[in-house]
Amino acid sequence: MTSPILLTGGTGTLGRLVLARLRAADHDVRVLSRRPHDDEPGVTYVLGDVATGDGLEAAFEGVHTVLHLAGGPKGDAAAAQVVTEHARRARVGHLVAISVVGADAMPLRYFREKAGLERAVAAAEVPWTVLRAAQFHDFVLTLARSLAKLPVAPVPRMRLQSVDADEVAHRLVDLALAGPAGPVPDLVGPAVYDAPDAVRAYLRARGSRRPVLPFGLPGKVGRAYRDGANLAVEPVMHGERSWADFLEDRGGADAVPQPPIAAA
């Protein structure tokens, strides 16, 4: 009997997709969660918290492969220290973690936390793999929905390279089932596009003529976005499902024009 794959963040957007793909491949999975869940065929839920370390000793017992997907707006670097320490103690054979494109270049706390996560994983005495992925299409959709509620939609001038979450899940499962690879090529969507164009496409899909007002972000953050610090550099892997494809499915539009590709 093979050991289960331990999955942190298994109840989140990405984690649920990874869990489904692991089960489709007939792998037993142990899901770490802060709240109790009923077990399912091939899936065992264990209580634990990556921030405090509570429950992790039992969760890591007998595990060879760990997919660390738990994350949030803050605390990812410290949580990674906790996870890697338990992985070391349990003599885990492969630790796979998800990060974000631009982690070491964007002057925002979310990105700095991911950069700290990467450093913790790389410093751990455990064989490891880290995948940086672009922001998900789901993130862009949430942004567009919130901005579209205003009489005029103010959208920051920035270029995006969003990727489909299920394509990220597919890549993570492939990496987890392969050997440790260290840092692997970034995974991004098929095109670079402008955020105002993305919101305009969303409004068209909803049948709205609400105007869009692009604006520049100030300071270091604005300069970083203008310089494309949030975009991937070679080597890079491209997903196939575009923002327009995603939006058509979610918005129920018959056709959503592809946002024009901005010059890189």
C-alpha positions as YAML, in Angstrom:
chain: A
units: angstrom
residues:
- id: 1
  name: MET
  ca: [0.00, 0.00, 0.00]
- id: 2
  name: THR
  ca: [1.41, 3.38, -1.01]
- id: 3
  name: SER
  ca: [1.49, 6.26, 1.45]
- id: 4
  name: PRO
  ca: [-1.13, 9.00, 1.08]
- id: 5
  name: ILE
  ca: [-0.29, 12.36, -0.42]
- id: 6
  name: LEU
  ca: [-0.69, 15.15, 2.13]
- id: 7
  name: LEU
  ca: [-2.48, 18.23, 0.84]
- id: 8
  name: THR
  ca: [-2.60, 21.54, 2.70]
- id: 9
  name: GLY
  ca: [-5.11, 24.09, 1.48]
- id: 10
  name: GLY
  ca: [-7.18, 21.24, 0.09]
- id: 11
  name: THR
  ca: [-10.49, 22.99, 0.67]
- id: 12
  name: GLY
  ca: [-9.57, 26.16, -1.27]
- id: 13
  name: THR
  ca: [-10.08, 26.98, -4.95]
- id: 14
  name: LEU
  ca: [-6.84, 25.41, -6.11]
- id: 15
  name: GLY
  ca: [-6.81, 22.68, -3.47]
- id: 16
  name: ARG
  ca: [-10.19, 21.29, -4.51]
- id: 17
  name: LEU
  ca: [-9.04, 21.05, -8.12]
- id: 18
  name: VAL
  ca: [-5.80, 19.33, -7.11]
- id: 19
  name: LEU
  ca: [-7.72, 16.93, -4.87]
- id: 20
  name: ALA
  ca: [-10.06, 15.99, -7.70]
- id: 21
  name: ARG
  ca: [-7.17, 15.30, -10.05]
- id: 22
  name: LEU
  ca: [-5.32, 13.19, -7.48]
- id: 23
  name: ARG
  ca: [-8.43, 11.13, -6.84]
- id: 24
  name: ALA
  ca: [-9.04, 10.75, -10.58]
- id: 25
  name: ALA
  ca: [-5.55, 9.24, -10.73]
- id: 26
  name: ASP
  ca: [-6.55, 6.88, -7.87]
- id: 27
  name: HIS
  ca: [-4.18, 8.34, -5.28]
- id: 28
  name: ASP
  ca: [-5.11, 8.31, -1.60]
- id: 29
  name: VAL
  ca: [-5.06, 11.81, -0.18]
- id: 30
  name: ARG
  ca: [-4.81, 13.17, 3.36]
- id: 31
  name: VAL
  ca: [-6.21, 16.71, 3.54]
- id: 32
  name: LEU
  ca: [-5.13, 19.06, 6.30]
- id: 33
  name: SER
  ca: [-7.94, 21.38, 7.41]
- id: 34
  name: ARG
  ca: [-8.63, 23.69, 10.33]
- id: 35
  name: ARG
  ca: [-12.24, 22.51, 10.38]
- id: 36
  name: PRO
  ca: [-13.62, 18.96, 10.51]
- id: 37
  name: HIS
  ca: [-14.89, 17.34, 7.32]
- id: 38
  name: ASP
  ca: [-16.40, 13.95, 6.65]
- id: 39
  name: ASP
  ca: [-14.00, 11.52, 5.00]
- id: 40
  name: GLU
  ca: [-14.67, 10.45, 1.44]
- id: 41
  name: PRO
  ca: [-13.53, 7.41, -0.54]
- id: 42
  name: GLY
  ca: [-9.77, 7.76, -0.81]
- id: 43
  name: VAL
  ca: [-9.76, 11.06, 1.11]
- id: 44
  name: THR
  ca: [-9.05, 11.43, 4.82]
- id: 45
  name: TYR
  ca: [-9.39, 14.81, 6.51]
- id: 46
  name: VAL
  ca: [-7.13, 15.61, 9.46]
- id: 47
  name: LEU
  ca: [-7.33, 18.63, 11.75]
- id: 48
  name: GLY
  ca: [-4.32, 20.90, 11.72]
- id: 49
  name: ASP
  ca: [-3.12, 24.45, 11.27]
- id: 50
  name: VAL
  ca: [-0.02, 25.41, 9.27]
- id: 51
  name: ALA
  ca: [0.21, 28.72, 11.12]
- id: 52
  name: THR
  ca: [0.54, 27.18, 14.58]
- id: 53
  name: GLY
  ca: [1.74, 23.67, 13.78]
- id: 54
  name: ASP
  ca: [-1.17, 22.12, 15.67]
- id: 55
  name: GLY
  ca: [-1.93, 18.64, 14.33]
- id: 56
  name: LEU
  ca: [0.92, 18.60, 11.85]
- id: 57
  name: GLU
  ca: [2.94, 15.85, 13.49]
- id: 58
  name: ALA
  ca: [0.11, 13.37, 13.04]
- id: 59
  name: ALA
  ca: [-0.75, 14.71, 9.59]
- id: 60
  name: PHE
  ca: [2.81, 14.20, 8.30]
- id: 61
  name: GLU
  ca: [3.20, 10.70, 9.73]
- id: 62
  name: GLY
  ca: [3.94, 8.12, 7.04]
- id: 63
  name: VAL
  ca: [3.73, 10.65, 4.20]
- id: 64
  name: HIS
  ca: [6.24, 10.75, 1.33]
- id: 65
  name: THR
  ca: [4.79, 13.62, -0.75]
- id: 66
  name: VAL
  ca: [3.35, 16.91, 0.50]
- id: 67
  name: LEU
  ca: [1.55, 19.48, -1.63]
- id: 68
  name: HIS
  ca: [1.62, 22.75, 0.32]
- id: 69
  name: LEU
  ca: [-1.12, 24.96, -1.15]
- id: 70
  name: ALA
  ca: [-2.45, 26.68, 1.97]
- id: 71
  name: GLY
  ca: [-2.03, 30.42, 1.79]
- id: 72
  name: GLY
  ca: [-3.58, 33.80, 2.38]
- id: 73
  name: PRO
  ca: [-2.94, 37.54, 2.31]
- id: 74
  name: LYS
  ca: [-0.41, 37.29, 5.15]
- id: 75
  name: GLY
  ca: [1.54, 34.74, 7.15]
- id: 76
  name: ASP
  ca: [2.64, 32.50, 4.26]
- id: 77
  name: ALA
  ca: [6.34, 32.83, 4.98]
- id: 78
  name: ALA
  ca: [5.97, 31.88, 8.65]
- id: 79
  name: ALA
  ca: [3.59, 29.03, 7.80]
- id: 80
  name: ALA
  ca: [6.11, 27.68, 5.31]
- id: 81
  name: GLN
  ca: [8.72, 27.58, 8.08]
- id: 82
  name: VAL
  ca: [6.33, 25.48, 10.16]
- id: 83
  name: VAL
  ca: [5.51, 23.16, 7.26]
- id: 84
  name: THR
  ca: [9.11, 22.64, 6.21]
- id: 85
  name: GLU
  ca: [10.21, 21.89, 9.77]
- id: 86
  name: HIS
  ca: [7.54, 19.20, 10.12]
- id: 87
  name: ALA
  ca: [8.43, 17.85, 6.68]
- id: 88
  name: ARG
  ca: [12.06, 17.56, 7.76]
- id: 89
  name: ARG
  ca: [11.17, 15.78, 10.98]
- id: 90
  name: ALA
  ca: [8.91, 13.36, 9.12]
- id: 91
  name: ARG
  ca: [11.59, 12.75, 6.48]
- id: 92
  name: VAL
  ca: [9.23, 13.68, 3.68]
- id: 93
  name: GLY
  ca: [10.61, 12.69, 0.28]
- id: 94
  name: HIS
  ca: [9.08, 15.49, -1.80]
- id: 95
  name: LEU
  ca: [7.62, 18.85, -0.81]
- id: 96
  name: VAL
  ca: [5.77, 20.75, -3.55]
- id: 97
  name: ALA
  ca: [4.74, 24.37, -2.96]
- id: 98
  name: ILE
  ca: [2.84, 26.98, -4.95]
- id: 99
  name: SER
  ca: [4.07, 30.55, -5.27]
- id: 100
  name: VAL
  ca: [3.24, 33.52, -7.49]
- id: 101
  name: VAL
  ca: [4.93, 35.04, -10.53]
- id: 102
  name: GLY
  ca: [6.89, 38.12, -9.51]
- id: 103
  name: ALA
  ca: [7.26, 37.03, -5.89]
- id: 104
  name: ASP
  ca: [10.72, 38.55, -5.56]
- id: 105
  name: ALA
  ca: [10.00, 41.68, -7.62]
- id: 106
  name: MET
  ca: [6.65, 43.15, -6.60]
- id: 107
  name: PRO
  ca: [6.66, 45.57, -3.61]
- id: 108
  name: LEU
  ca: [3.43, 44.24, -2.12]
- id: 109
  name: ARG
  ca: [3.01, 42.23, 1.06]
- id: 110
  name: TYR
  ca: [1.30, 39.31, -0.68]
- id: 111
  name: PHE
  ca: [4.26, 38.89, -3.03]
- id: 112
  name: ARG
  ca: [6.82, 39.34, -0.24]
- id: 113
  name: GLU
  ca: [5.11, 36.60, 1.73]
- id: 114
  name: LYS
  ca: [5.38, 34.25, -1.24]
- id: 115
  name: ALA
  ca: [9.06, 35.12, -1.64]
- id: 116
  name: GLY
  ca: [9.52, 34.22, 2.03]
- id: 117
  name: LEU
  ca: [7.72, 30.94, 1.42]
- id: 118
  name: GLU
  ca: [10.11, 30.15, -1.42]
- id: 119
  name: ARG
  ca: [13.14, 30.85, 0.77]
- id: 120
  name: ALA
  ca: [11.79, 28.62, 3.53]
- id: 121
  name: VAL
  ca: [11.19, 25.73, 1.15]
- id: 122
  name: ALA
  ca: [14.59, 26.10, -0.53]
- id: 123
  name: ALA
  ca: [16.35, 26.17, 2.85]
- id: 124
  name: ALA
  ca: [14.57, 23.08, 4.16]
- id: 125
  name: GLU
  ca: [16.45, 19.83, 4.37]
- id: 126
  name: VAL
  ca: [13.78, 18.21, 2.22]
- id: 127
  name: PRO
  ca: [13.74, 17.53, -1.55]
- id: 128
  name: TRP
  ca: [11.46, 20.17, -3.02]
- id: 129
  name: THR
  ca: [9.70, 21.70, -6.02]
- id: 130
  name: VAL
  ca: [8.27, 25.23, -6.26]
- id: 131
  name: LEU
  ca: [5.90, 26.35, -9.00]
- id: 132
  name: ARG
  ca: [5.21, 30.03, -9.55]
- id: 133
  name: ALA
  ca: [1.86, 30.67, -11.21]
- id: 134
  name: ALA
  ca: [0.27, 33.87, -12.44]
- id: 135
  name: GLN
  ca: [-2.86, 35.22, -10.76]
- id: 136
  name: PHE
  ca: [-5.87, 33.05, -11.55]
- id: 137
  name: HIS
  ca: [-8.67, 34.08, -13.90]
- id: 138
  name: ASP
  ca: [-10.89, 33.81, -10.80]
- id: 139
  name: PHE
  ca: [-8.95, 36.70, -9.22]
- id: 140
  name: VAL
  ca: [-9.48, 38.89, -12.29]
- id: 141
  name: LEU
  ca: [-13.18, 38.00, -12.29]
- id: 142
  name: THR
  ca: [-13.52, 39.02, -8.64]
- id: 143
  name: LEU
  ca: [-11.76, 42.30, -9.40]
- id: 144
  name: ALA
  ca: [-13.97, 42.98, -12.43]
- id: 145
  name: ARG
  ca: [-17.16, 42.21, -10.53]
- id: 146
  name: SER
  ca: [-16.28, 44.57, -7.70]
- id: 147
  name: LEU
  ca: [-15.28, 47.43, -10.01]
- id: 148
  name: ALA
  ca: [-18.33, 46.97, -12.22]
- id: 149
  name: LYS
  ca: [-20.63, 47.87, -9.32]
- id: 150
  name: LEU
  ca: [-19.51, 51.51, -9.53]
- id: 151
  name: PRO
  ca: [-21.09, 54.04, -11.93]
- id: 152
  name: VAL
  ca: [-17.70, 54.37, -13.61]
- id: 153
  name: ALA
  ca: [-15.31, 51.43, -13.28]
- id: 154
  name: PRO
  ca: [-11.86, 52.71, -12.19]
- id: 155
  name: VAL
  ca: [-9.28, 50.16, -13.32]
- id: 156
  name: PRO
  ca: [-5.55, 50.43, -12.64]
- id: 157
  name: ARG
  ca: [-3.28, 50.38, -15.66]
- id: 158
  name: MET
  ca: [-1.46, 47.10, -15.36]
- id: 159
  name: ARG
  ca: [-0.70, 44.16, -17.56]
- id: 160
  name: LEU
  ca: [-1.95, 40.73, -16.56]
- id: 161
  name: GLN
  ca: [-1.05, 37.21, -17.56]
- id: 162
  name: SER
  ca: [-3.75, 35.33, -15.68]
- id: 163
  name: VAL
  ca: [-3.98, 31.56, -15.86]
- id: 164
  name: ASP
  ca: [-6.73, 29.01, -15.43]
- id: 165
  name: ALA
  ca: [-6.70, 27.45, -11.94]
- id: 166
  name: ASP
  ca: [-7.39, 23.96, -13.26]
- id: 167
  name: GLU
  ca: [-4.35, 24.14, -15.51]
- id: 168
  name: VAL
  ca: [-2.29, 25.05, -12.44]
- id: 169
  name: ALA
  ca: [-3.80, 22.07, -10.60]
- id: 170
  name: HIS
  ca: [-2.88, 19.78, -13.49]
- id: 171
  name: ARG
  ca: [0.70, 21.01, -13.46]
- id: 172
  name: LEU
  ca: [1.01, 20.66, -9.68]
- id: 173
  name: VAL
  ca: [-0.19, 17.06, -9.77]
- id: 174
  name: ASP
  ca: [2.30, 16.23, -12.53]
- id: 175
  name: LEU
  ca: [5.09, 17.81, -10.48]
- id: 176
  name: ALA
  ca: [4.06, 16.04, -7.28]
- id: 177
  name: LEU
  ca: [4.09, 12.66, -8.98]
- id: 178
  name: ALA
  ca: [7.49, 13.34, -10.54]
- id: 179
  name: GLY
  ca: [10.77, 13.76, -8.70]
- id: 180
  name: PRO
  ca: [11.86, 16.91, -6.86]
- id: 181
  name: ALA
  ca: [12.87, 19.58, -9.38]
- id: 182
  name: GLY
  ca: [13.60, 22.74, -7.37]
- id: 183
  name: PRO
  ca: [12.30, 25.91, -9.07]
- id: 184
  name: VAL
  ca: [10.41, 25.04, -12.26]
- id: 185
  name: PRO
  ca: [9.31, 27.33, -15.12]
- id: 186
  name: ASP
  ca: [6.54, 29.79, -14.27]
- id: 187
  name: LEU
  ca: [3.03, 28.86, -15.41]
- id: 188
  name: VAL
  ca: [1.04, 31.71, -16.96]
- id: 189
  name: GLY
  ca: [-1.92, 32.22, -19.24]
- id: 190
  name: PRO
  ca: [-1.68, 32.23, -23.04]
- id: 191
  name: ALA
  ca: [-1.53, 36.03, -23.39]
- id: 192
  name: VAL
  ca: [-0.50, 39.26, -21.74]
- id: 193
  name: TYR
  ca: [-3.36, 41.76, -21.65]
- id: 194
  name: ASP
  ca: [-4.32, 45.07, -20.08]
- id: 195
  name: ALA
  ca: [-6.52, 45.10, -16.97]
- id: 196
  name: PRO
  ca: [-8.87, 47.83, -18.35]
- id: 197
  name: ASP
  ca: [-9.48, 45.65, -21.43]
- id: 198
  name: ALA
  ca: [-10.26, 42.70, -19.18]
- id: 199
  name: VAL
  ca: [-12.90, 44.71, -17.30]
- id: 200
  name: ARG
  ca: [-14.35, 46.02, -20.57]
- id: 201
  name: ALA
  ca: [-14.69, 42.43, -21.79]
- id: 202
  name: TYR
  ca: [-16.45, 41.50, -18.56]
- id: 203
  name: LEU
  ca: [-18.88, 44.41, -18.92]
- id: 204
  name: ARG
  ca: [-19.64, 43.47, -22.52]
- id: 205
  name: ALA
  ca: [-20.31, 39.88, -21.46]
- id: 206
  name: ARG
  ca: [-22.79, 41.19, -18.90]
- id: 207
  name: GLY
  ca: [-24.46, 43.48, -21.42]
- id: 208
  name: SER
  ca: [-23.28, 46.59, -19.58]
- id: 209
  name: ARG
  ca: [-22.19, 49.85, -21.19]
- id: 210
  name: ARG
  ca: [-20.69, 51.20, -17.99]
- id: 211
  name: PRO
  ca: [-17.59, 53.28, -18.80]
- id: 212
  name: VAL
  ca: [-14.11, 52.21, -17.73]
- id: 213
  name: LEU
  ca: [-11.67, 54.76, -16.35]
- id: 214
  name: PRO
  ca: [-8.05, 53.58, -16.46]
- id: 215
  name: PHE
  ca: [-5.70, 55.17, -13.93]
- id: 216
  name: GLY
  ca: [-2.05, 54.80, -12.99]
- id: 217
  name: LEU
  ca: [-1.02, 53.46, -9.62]
- id: 218
  name: PRO
  ca: [1.36, 55.71, -7.70]
- id: 219
  name: GLY
  ca: [4.74, 55.05, -6.13]
- id: 220
  name: LYS
  ca: [6.79, 51.88, -6.14]
- id: 221
  name: VAL
  ca: [3.80, 49.66, -6.82]
- id: 222
  name: GLY
  ca: [2.77, 51.64, -9.89]
- id: 223
  name: ARG
  ca: [6.34, 51.64, -11.20]
- id: 224
  name: ALA
  ca: [6.61, 47.87, -10.68]
- id: 225
  name: TYR
  ca: [3.42, 47.24, -12.63]
- id: 226
  name: ARG
  ca: [4.53, 49.60, -15.40]
- id: 227
  name: ASP
  ca: [7.82, 47.71, -15.60]
- id: 228
  name: GLY
  ca: [5.98, 44.38, -15.79]
- id: 229
  name: ALA
  ca: [7.47, 43.04, -12.55]
- id: 230
  name: ASN
  ca: [4.33, 40.92, -12.13]
- id: 231
  name: LEU
  ca: [4.90, 39.17, -15.47]
- id: 232
  name: ALA
  ca: [6.87, 35.99, -16.04]
- id: 233
  name: VAL
  ca: [10.27, 35.87, -17.68]
- id: 234
  name: GLU
  ca: [11.77, 32.92, -19.49]
- id: 235
  name: PRO
  ca: [11.70, 30.02, -18.98]
- id: 236
  name: VAL
  ca: [7.91, 29.94, -18.87]
- id: 237
  name: MET
  ca: [5.03, 27.57, -19.57]
- id: 238
  name: HIS
  ca: [1.79, 28.85, -21.10]
- id: 239
  name: GLY
  ca: [-1.66, 27.54, -20.31]
- id: 240
  name: GLU
  ca: [-4.23, 27.20, -23.07]
- id: 241
  name: ARG
  ca: [-7.39, 28.66, -21.53]
- id: 242
  name: SER
  ca: [-7.52, 32.42, -21.92]
- id: 243
  name: TRP
  ca: [-9.32, 35.04, -19.87]
- id: 244
  name: ALA
  ca: [-11.84, 35.31, -22.72]
- id: 245
  name: ASP
  ca: [-12.49, 31.55, -22.63]
- id: 246
  name: PHE
  ca: [-12.95, 31.64, -18.87]
- id: 247
  name: LEU
  ca: [-15.19, 34.68, -19.03]
- id: 248
  name: GLU
  ca: [-17.40, 33.18, -21.70]
- id: 249
  name: ASP
  ca: [-18.00, 30.11, -19.55]
- id: 250
  name: ARG
  ca: [-18.62, 32.07, -16.35]
- id: 251
  name: GLY
  ca: [-20.50, 34.99, -17.85]
- id: 252
  name: GLY
  ca: [-22.80, 33.01, -20.09]
- id: 253
  name: ALA
  ca: [-21.89, 35.15, -23.12]
- id: 254
  name: ASP
  ca: [-22.12, 33.67, -26.61]
- id: 255
  name: ALA
  ca: [-18.83, 35.32, -27.49]
- id: 256
  name: VAL
  ca: [-16.41, 37.45, -25.58]
- id: 257
  name: PRO
  ca: [-13.73, 39.25, -27.59]
- id: 258
  name: GLN
  ca: [-10.18, 38.40, -26.58]
- id: 259
  name: PRO
  ca: [-8.58, 41.43, -24.91]
- id: 260
  name: PRO
  ca: [-5.81, 42.81, -27.13]
- id: 261
  name: ILE
  ca: [-2.33, 41.63, -26.27]
- id: 262
  name: ALA
  ca: [-0.21, 44.37, -24.83]
- id: 263
  name: ALA
  ca: [3.39, 44.77, -25.87]
- id: 264
  name: ALA
  ca: [5.63, 43.00, -23.38]
...
